[in-house]
Amino acid sequence: MPTLFDPIRVGELELATRIVMTPLTRNRAPGQMSNALMAQYYAQRADPATGAALIVTEATPVCPEGHGYVDTPGLHSAEQAAAWRQITDAVHARGAKIVAQLWHVGRVSHVSLQPGGAPPVSSTARVANAKTYLHGGFVPCSPPRALATHEIPGIVAAYRRAARLAMDAGFDGVEVHGANGYLIDQFLRDSINDRSDAYGGPIANRIRLLVEVMTAVTDEIGSGRTGLRLSPVTPSNDAGPDSDPQSLFEAAVDALAPLKLAYLHVIEGQTGGARDVAPFDYAALRRRFAGAWMVNNGYTRQMALDAVASGAADLVAFGRAFIANPDLGLRLQLDAPLNALDKATLYGGGAAGYTDYPTLDRA
Ligand code: 8OZ
């Protein structure tokens, strides 16, 4: 069996190790534009010998309506793609690969972030009992409006256009964000989706948006450059439990099989929280998927070593540990202590708590 530190081919991507940096929302992109400070942050983590072999960017809205938090970097204009180029160039110069995480928040948004102050769009008109983040801090989400059936092709087209812009920006591929109670998850779960059209009701209908998005994105940039993130049982963002998550997510993975996605990135349990929040057979899901299997959520060094050595995972993604430890890969190799995370600087601000965490030789 390979180790965490061995190379792997994932679709079209040759990765130096199995260590991945997860998407992490940091709200440091004023004007929804990527910038030089972000390039520095990503580059610090992009040496495969000391950091990540693959970086998944922070969640990146595919259209203006897809934004739900202040100062998140978009990928819906040529100018934004050009701004991302400084990041893909900086990461490639250090030797890692980088994919853009394509995001639409759906109802997890606020009217002040929506074009014309309109209500956010979702599968439903019921408000999310969740918070979003504005300059003043966390605020309740605004009541959404349910998308009309005829608007859904426009949503799919936005993902396709963003995937093309990602290629223009020099990314190695994209990861579609199907997790954490955002738009795609708002269609998947029967706890949220109350539609009566072809996108609501039985599982075959609730997975339709996901399958249409993945079909469009893989058609645009190729399946070997396309991954997907799912979180079958997370309660994040008022994503109440689906009545039968095992059947739902197995049906989704089966429906996606013809697309031959490069990888599936699965959050086990509650995102950033309890791994055992609800029962779910992740191994059964994996048996239905032919591509690389990326696991995430609170992995310690020993858990990561064991997951790869046992064959339970091909790739292990680390989030909070990568915020506080730009050289996390080296620390995992050496079993060195980790810097503590400063939660006060997670969202918004500048270099403090972003690009100033010390590497091992400076700690
Ligand atoms: C934390 C704060 C804001 C957004 C996710 C994109 O949970 C997020 C997110 C996380 O997937």
Residues whose N, C-alpha, C, O or C-beta is under 5 A from the ligand:
A	BS01	8OZ	T25 A59 N180
